[in-house]
Amino acid sequence: MSKIAKKQAYDAKLRSYLEEFEKAFLVHADNVGSKQFMQIRAGLRGQSQVLMGKNTMRPRTIRMYVEETGDDGWANLLPHLAGNVGLVFTKGDLSEVREQIESYKVGAPARVGLVAPVDVTVPAGNTGLDPSSTNFFQALNVPTKINKGTVEITTDVQLVKAGEKVGASEATLLAKLGIKPFSYGLVLQSVYESGSVYSTHVLDITDDDMLKTVKAGLANITCVALATKYPTEVAVPHLIINGFKNVLGLALNVEGYSFPQLDKVKEMLENPEAYASAGPAADADDSKPAAKEEAAPEEEEEEEDDDMGFSLFD
């Protein structure tokens, strides 16, 4: 197939994806081999499509698609199409597809000059190497001892720090120990959804997190409304209760006023022993039916008084 035919086929494929899908992941594809790409494509087939390509072709196709269709949502991806990036178009749940993409990672050895994506630590334990390797370990400041004719590392040693380049000695030692410290796969960078581009960290937000945020916001609104005496839906119940407490407190100190709730409170203040004894009477022993019968009226009175009086001061 000629270059022109390949470009036309790629253009047609990308256009079809732009028409078919409304969601996509922008992924970084460094250190991902062709075999690994085949596994990822096979695993995502059915609800997702992976599309790589040159950064000169994709922006051109997207711009032409936007001009022809008037659907300018995909144009928001253009600033992000730089470097070795690809697009994973999907119809599935974004969180589930993300987990599926991240599951396709393979171990890789530490190559000389490679920037370490994570810290690399050599664990303590028997290496299985013969004593002739002792000098090699000493050159890297790895504490060792000879145990039953083999070299044993006595303590864990951080060999390479994240962000640093792997040196020749470090790469050789890790290869001798059979350690593949790095794992590579498609790295999710951004999410495109119906015209919006946002970080993949947004997918970590759960319904519980959103509920906590809403509750915290409502609490703040309530506090401000109560402090400013401004009636809002969340503050009105508190304002009414606080107002009634003020009315009740004033009425208790002024003679000549009477209403049911006030009368109940006055009765409770004048005869607190009756209400204090209501609890133990309600817990009378079952073997004393007469005592239970006497306690019953007080128990009913307590329930009525709770509804009319105590709840005002909760």
C-alpha positions in Angstrom: 0.0 0.0 0.0 1.4 3.4 -0.9 1.9 6.2 1.6 -1.0 8.2 0.2 -3.3 5.1 0.6 -2.1 4.6 4.1 -2.8 8.2 5.0 -6.2 8.0 3.5 -7.0 4.8 5.4 -5.7 6.3 8.7 -7.8 9.5 8.1 -10.9 7.4 7.5 -10.4 5.3 10.6 -9.9 8.3 12.8 -13.0 10.0 11.4 -15.0 6.9 12.1 -13.8 6.9 15.7 -14.6 10.6 16.1 -18.2 9.9 14.9 -18.7 6.7 16.9 -17.2 7.5 20.3 -17.8 10.3 22.8 -15.1 9.3 25.3 -11.4 8.7 25.0 -8.2 8.4 27.0 -5.0 10.3 26.1 -2.2 7.8 26.8 1.6 8.0 26.8 3.2 5.1 25.0 6.9 5.3 25.7 8.7 1.9 26.2 5.6 -0.1 25.0 6.5 -2.7 22.5 4.5 -3.9 19.5 3.7 -7.3 21.2 2.4 -5.5 24.2 0.3 -3.2 22.0 -1.3 -6.3 20.4 -2.2 -7.7 23.8 -3.7 -4.4 24.9 -5.8 -4.1 21.7 -7.0 -7.6 22.0 -8.0 -7.1 25.7 -9.9 -3.9 25.0 -11.6 -5.1 21.8 -15.4 -4.9 21.8 -15.8 -1.6 23.7 -12.6 0.3 23.1 -10.2 1.1 20.2 -6.5 2.1 20.5 -5.2 4.5 17.9 -1.6 5.6 17.6 -0.1 7.7 14.8 1.9 10.7 13.9 1.1 14.0 15.5 0.9 15.7 12.1 -1.9 13.5 10.8 -4.2 13.5 13.8 -4.5 17.2 14.3 -5.1 17.7 10.6 -7.9 15.1 10.6 -9.5 16.5 13.7 -9.5 20.0 12.4 -11.1 19.0 9.1 -13.7 16.9 11.0 -14.6 19.9 13.2 -14.9 22.2 10.2 -17.0 19.8 8.2 -19.4 18.7 11.0 -19.4 21.7 13.3 -18.7 19.4 16.3 -15.9 21.3 17.9 -15.7 19.2 21.1 -12.8 17.1 19.8 -10.8 20.3 19.0 -10.1 20.5 22.8 -7.8 17.5 22.4 -5.5 19.3 19.9 -3.2 21.0 22.6 -2.6 17.6 24.2 -1.4 15.8 21.0 2.3 16.2 21.6 5.0 13.5 22.0 4.5 9.8 21.9 0.8 9.8 22.8 -2.1 7.7 21.6 -5.9 7.7 21.9 -8.0 5.0 23.4 -11.6 5.5 22.3 -14.1 3.8 24.5 -17.8 3.3 25.1 -17.3 1.6 28.4 -17.3 2.9 32.0 -14.2 5.1 32.3 -13.1 3.7 35.7 -13.4 0.1 34.5 -11.6 0.8 31.2 -8.8 2.6 33.1 -8.3 -0.4 35.4 -8.2 -2.6 32.4 -5.6 -0.5 30.6 -3.4 -0.3 33.7 -3.5 -4.1 34.1 -1.5 -4.5 30.8 2.0 -3.8 32.2 5.1 -5.9 31.7 8.3 -6.1 33.7 11.4 -4.6 32.2 15.1 -4.7 33.1 17.0 -1.5 34.2 18.9 -0.4 31.1 21.9 1.9 31.2 21.0 5.6 30.9 17.3 4.9 31.5 15.6 7.4 33.8 14.1 5.4 36.7 10.3 5.9 37.1 10.4 4.5 40.6 12.9 3.9 43.4 14.9 0.7 43.0 15.8 -1.2 46.2 17.8 -4.4 46.4 16.3 -6.6 49.2 18.4 -8.3 51.8 18.9 -12.0 51.3 21.0 -14.7 49.6 21.9 -13.8 46.0 23.1 -17.2 45.0 26.3 -15.6 43.5 29.8 -16.9 44.3 32.2 -15.0 46.6 34.1 -13.7 43.6 31.3 -11.1 43.2 32.0 -9.5 46.6 34.2 -6.7 45.2 31.4 -5.8 42.8 28.9 -5.4 45.7 31.5 -3.3 47.7 31.9 -0.9 44.7 28.2 -0.1 45.0 28.3 0.1 48.8 26.0 -2.9 49.2 26.8 -4.7 52.5 27.3 -8.4 52.1 28.6 -11.5 53.9 29.6 -15.0 52.8 27.0 -17.5 53.8 27.5 -21.2 52.8 29.7 -20.3 49.9 27.4 -17.6 48.4 27.1 -13.9 48.8 24.3 -12.7 51.0 23.1 -9.1 51.2 22.7 -8.2 54.8 20.3 -5.1 54.6 18.0 -3.6 52.0 19.8 -1.0 49.9 18.3 1.7 47.7 20.2 1.3 44.5 18.5 3.9 42.2 16.3 6.9 43.1 13.2 7.8 41.0 14.1 10.4 38.4 17.8 9.4 38.2 19.5 7.7 35.3 20.5 4.1 35.8 24.3 3.6 35.7 26.2 0.8 34.2 27.1 -0.8 37.5 23.6 -0.6 38.8 22.2 -2.1 35.6 24.8 -4.9 35.7 24.0 -5.8 39.4 20.3 -5.8 38.8 20.8 -8.1 35.8 23.0 -10.4 37.8 20.3 -10.6 40.5 17.6 -11.2 37.9 15.6 -8.1 39.1 13.3 -6.4 36.6 12.5 -3.3 38.7 10.4 -1.4 36.1 7.1 -2.1 34.5 5.8 -0.4 31.4 2.4 0.0 29.8 0.2 2.8 28.5 0.3 5.7 31.0 -3.0 7.5 31.2 -2.6 11.3 31.0 -6.0 12.8 30.4 -9.7 12.0 29.8 -11.8 13.3 27.0 -15.6 13.2 27.6 -18.2 15.0 25.5 -16.0 18.0 24.7 -14.3 18.2 28.1 -10.7 17.3 28.9 -9.7 16.6 32.5 -7.2 14.7 34.6 -7.6 11.0 35.2 -7.5 11.7 39.0 -11.1 12.9 38.7 -12.0 9.2 38.2 -10.7 8.5 41.7 -13.6 10.6 43.2 -16.3 8.3 44.6 -19.9 9.0 45.5 -19.0 9.1 49.1 -16.4 11.8 48.4 -19.0 13.9 46.7 -21.5 13.4 49.5 -18.9 14.5 52.1 -18.2 17.6 50.0 -21.9 18.5 49.7 -22.4 18.0 53.4 -19.5 20.2 54.3 -20.8 22.9 51.9 -24.3 22.7 53.5 -22.7 23.0 57.0 -20.8 26.1 55.9 -23.9 27.7 54.4 -25.9 26.9 57.6 -23.2 28.5 59.8 -23.1 31.7 57.7 -26.9 31.9 57.5 -27.2 31.5 61.3 -24.5 34.0 62.0 -26.1 36.6 59.7 -29.7 35.7 60.6 -30.4 35.2 56.9 -33.1 32.6 56.2 -32.2 29.8 54.0 -33.7 26.3 53.6 -31.0 24.7 55.7 -31.0 27.5 58.3 -34.7 28.1 58.8 -35.3 25.1 61.1 -32.5 26.2 63.4 -33.6 29.8 63.3 -37.2 28.8 64.3 -35.9 26.6 67.2 -33.5 29.2 68.5 -36.3 31.8 68.3 -38.7 29.6 70.2 -36.0 29.1 72.9 -35.7 32.8 73.2 -39.5 33.2 73.5 -39.6 30.4 76.0 -36.9 31.9 78.1 -38.6 35.3 78.1 -42.0 33.8 79.0 -40.5 31.9 82.0 -39.5 35.3 83.5 -42.7 37.2 82.8 -46.0 36.4 84.6 -49.3 36.3 82.9 -48.3 34.3 79.8 -49.4 30.7 79.2 -49.2 28.3 76.3 -49.0 24.5 76.3 -45.2 24.2 75.7 -44.5 26.8 78.4 -46.8 25.1 80.9 -45.1 21.8 80.4 -41.6 23.4 81.0 -42.9 25.1 84.1 -44.3 21.8 85.4 -40.9 20.1 84.8 -39.0 22.9 86.6 -41.4 22.9 89.6 -41.5 19.1 90.0 -38.2 17.7 88.6 -38.3 14.7 91.0 -41.4 13.3 89.2 -39.6 13.2 85.9 -36.4 11.9 87.5 -38.2 9.0 89.0 -40.1 8.2 85.8 -37.0 6.3 84.4 -36.5 3.8 87.2 -40.2 3.2 87.5 -40.4 2.2 83.9 -37.6 -0.3 84.5 -39.4 -2.0 87.4 -39.0 -5.8 87.8 -41.5 -8.0 85.8 -42.1 -10.0 89.0 -43.9 -7.0 90.5 -47.0 -6.3 88.4 -48.5 -3.8 90.9 -45.4 -1.6 90.7 -45.5 -1.7 86.9 -49.1 -0.6 86.9 -48.3 2.4 89.1 -45.4 3.3 86.9 -47.3 3.2 83.7 -49.0 6.6 84.0 -45.7 8.3 84.8 -44.1 6.6 81.8 -46.8 8.0 79.4 -46.4 11.4 81.0 -42.6 11.2 80.4 -43.1 10.5 76.7 -45.5 13.3 76.3 -43.2 15.7 78.1 -40.2 14.7 76.0 -42.1 15.6 72.8 -43.2 18.9 74.1 -40.3 20.1 76.2 -36.9 18.4 76.1 -36.6 18.4 72.3 -36.6 22.2 72.4 -33.2 22.2 74.0 -31.4 19.5 72.0 
